[in-house]
Amino acid sequence: MKNARLMILGLALVCAWAPAAWAQKKTTLGVFLPTTLTDGQERFDFAEKLAAQIGEAMERPVAAKSFGRYEDFSKAISDGTLDFAVVDAWAAVQLGSRASPVAFAALSGETSQRWAIISYGKGAVKDLAGKRLALTKGAGPSDPKFVSNVVFAGDLDARRHFKLVSVPNVESALKMLEAKGAEAALVPLAHVPKDVRVLFRSTKVPGALLVNLRGSNNLEENLS
C-alpha cells in the first residue's frame, strides 16, 4: 500500500521509560510486517525511521533490522539479536512466550484490520474446497490454526477445506493469484486489488504490535 502511515501507540512512553540497561549495550529493533506493509522498501524505510525516533528518545543509537521471512525473524529472536520488534499480530501470537506485547500499532489510524479471501473466479468460499489458497507463511504448523480460528472464527477448518500454499508476504500471494498458481489468496482487506472478487471478509482482528523480546529488561515493568 502506497503512503501507508504506521504509528506505534504509546511509543513516546516506551522510549521515555526504556530500561536503563539498554543504555549500556547495543539496542536492536526488528521489523517483521509482511502483511501490514506490502512493499519491501516501505518496510525497510519504516524500520529505519522508527529506529531513529527511538534512538533519539533514548539518546543512543538503535539499529534496525527488517525481515522478509518469518524463519529469519524467529532465528534472530532465538539468537538474542533483537531487543524489541514491531510485528504483525498473527506472527506475534505464534512467538508465544518469547514476546511480550507492549503497544498496538496503528495503520492509517486503525489498530485492527479485516482479512479477505479473494479470487478471480466466480463463486463462494464453499466452491474453493480442495483448491489452492495462498497465504503468508508464519510458523508453519500454526498457520492453518490462524486461518481457521481467527479469520473464520472456528466456522471452517482451513486445512481440510483448502490446499494451503505458503508464500513469504502479501506481494507474493497477490502475484501467485495473478499467475494462477493459486485459485484464491488470503490478504488484509486493505490490500485487495480492485480487479478481484472478495469472497469472504473476516471480523476485525489486531493488526501489528510492538513487542518486548528481553524478559529481564521488561518494557512492561517500566511502563507501570
Salt bridges, closest charged atoms under 4 A:
GLU71 OE2 - LYS137 NZ 2.68
ASP72 OD1 - ARG69 NH2 2.98
ASP79 OD2 - LYS75 NZ 2.90
ASP83 OD1 - LYS25 NZ 2.46
ASP83 OD1 - ARG214 NE 2.88
GLU110 OE1 - LYS204 NZ 3.93
ASP157 OD2 - ARG160 NE 3.74
GLU171 OE2 - ARG43 NH2 3.26
GLU183 OE2 - ARG132 NH2 2.59
